Amino acid sequence: MRKVISTLIALALVIGFVPNALHAKYKKEYKLSVVVGPKGPWGEAATRFVQLVKEKTHGRVNIKPYFSGQLFAGKQTNEFLLLKSGVADFALGSTINWSTTVKSLNLFSLPFFFAAGDKGYAQVDAVTHGKPGKMIFEQLDKLGVVGLGWGENGFREITNSKHPIKTPDDLKGLKIRVVGSPIFIDIYRALGANPTSMNWGEAVTAFRQGVVDGQENPINVVIIPYKVYEFHKYITIWHYLIDPLIMGVNKKVWNSFTPEDQKAIREAAEIALAEEVAKARCGLVGGNLMAIEYLKSKGMHVTILNDQERAAFKAKTKKVYKKWVPVIGRDLVKAAEEAISKVQ
């Protein structure tokens, strides 16, 4: 009996020692890269995630958010490479920014791939939370990044200081600021505009000086928080592409956590991202268009395209679609199309 008791005590000590030994290998602080500042749904989700992780791991995992692109010195398209290499431990990143490295993420930038209105949001959910989303996370895993969940910036709408945009001809000659992703350049050139890539801070100065005519961004994450209405009078709601977010973690860092803490971190990501998506869509779905009404109250002229008007833009960008499908991956695009087709 004494031997049995001694053995059980020894086992208990070993079981207790292993997690403690693993915890001892944890970093005192982990770095979370965030492109934007702390305000708005995107930045707030990062802060919420950090708080939840600390709470759920009982202080074993402490994360510090590095807002406004502090870790990549202004070039946001480098963020995935920093995450993959371990310069950043975590990142709450835009699929657009990561798409220059992970080509499959250009799926969400295919022009007019998703429908307008509530149906479009349902289609996005079917893609991110269905087979296509799993395929993308499998690709990220092979590249050294573990996907923890999906957030959202929202559908990107176009604003400008010149006139309403209702047809492709209305874009001709307009200088439009776009993010530094090649597919955006292709889209706006196909529509007859003059796309230019620059950092947001530089872009705002260019807008105020009248050097650049317009830009495209989601309403709740950029247009409202950053008061785009102060320099652009016109906005067109056309849902031409969506900008999901991904919470990712360096694979080596992820593997260093105990299963218990991995579970806690995933739960934290799920909660923070669900709240973020709800904020990104607030006032834009379910017949509640308070976000649109708010822009009107700020003096913006709002143009909402119907299906026929969107079709004219889609036709103009058909060549862009065909060019990018093989780059993204035909199997992934097909899986996404199938997921979309099932949404009524």
VENMO-V54760 format. One record per backbone hydrogen bond with DSSP energy under -0.5 kcal/mol. NH is the residue of the N-H (numbers start at 1). CO is the residue of the C=O. Records with the same first field share a line. If there is no record, write none. Layout:
# VENMO-V54760
NH: CO ; CO
This chain:
# VENMO-V54760
5: 1
6: 2
7: 3
8: 4
9: 5
10: 6
11: 7
12: 8
13: 9
14: 10
15: 11
16: 12
17: 13
18: 14
19: 15
20: 16
21: 17
22: 18
23: 19
24: 20
25: 21 ; 22
26: 23
30: 62
32: 64
33: 31 ; 90
34: 66
35: 92
43: 39
44: 40
45: 41
46: 42
47: 43
48: 44
49: 45
50: 46
51: 47
52: 48
53: 49
54: 50
55: 51
56: 52
57: 53
58: 55
59: 54
60: 57
62: 60
63: 61
64: 30
65: 63
66: 32
67: 65
68: 36
69: 34
70: 67
72: 69
73: 69
74: 69
75: 72
76: 74
78: 75
79: 76
82: 78
83: 79
84: 80
85: 81
86: 82
87: 82
88: 82
89: 31
90: 31
91: 248
92: 33
93: 91 ; 246
95: 244
98: 94
99: 95
100: 97
101: 98
102: 98
103: 101
105: 102
106: 103
107: 104
108: 105
109: 106
110: 107
112: 240
113: 110
119: 116
120: 116 ; 117
121: 117
122: 118
123: 119
124: 120
125: 121
126: 122
127: 123
128: 124
129: 125
130: 127
133: 127
134: 130
135: 131
136: 132
137: 133
138: 134
139: 135
140: 136
141: 137
142: 138
143: 139 ; 140
144: 141
145: 140
146: 249
147: 145
148: 247
149: 247
151: 245
153: 243
154: 243
156: 241
157: 155 ; 217
158: 236
159: 215
160: 234
161: 213
166: 164
170: 167
171: 168
172: 169
173: 192
174: 171
176: 174 ; 194
177: 214
178: 196
181: 179
184: 181
185: 181
186: 182
187: 183
188: 184
189: 185
190: 186
191: 187
192: 189
193: 188
194: 174
195: 193
196: 176
198: 178
203: 199
204: 200
205: 201
206: 202
207: 203
208: 204
209: 205
210: 206 ; 207
211: 206
212: 206
213: 175
214: 175
215: 159
216: 177
217: 157
219: 155
222: 218
223: 218
224: 219
226: 222
227: 224
228: 223
229: 223
230: 227
231: 228
232: 228
234: 160
235: 301
236: 158
237: 303
238: 236
240: 156
242: 108
243: 154
245: 151
246: 93
247: 149
248: 91 ; 246
249: 146
250: 89
251: 144
254: 250
255: 251
256: 252 ; 253
257: 254
262: 258
263: 259
264: 260
265: 261
266: 262
267: 263
268: 264
269: 265
270: 266
271: 267
272: 268
273: 269
274: 270
275: 271
276: 272
277: 273
278: 274
279: 275
280: 276
281: 277
282: 278 ; 279
284: 281
285: 281
288: 285
289: 287
291: 283
292: 283
293: 289
294: 290
295: 291
296: 292
297: 293
298: 294
299: 296
300: 295
301: 233
302: 300
303: 235 ; 301
304: 302
305: 237 ; 303
310: 306
311: 307
312: 308
313: 309
314: 310
315: 311
316: 312
317: 313
318: 315
321: 317
322: 318
323: 319
324: 320
325: 321
326: 322
328: 324
329: 325
333: 329
334: 330
335: 331
336: 332
337: 333
338: 334
339: 335
340: 336
341: 337
342: 338 ; 339
343: 340
344: 342
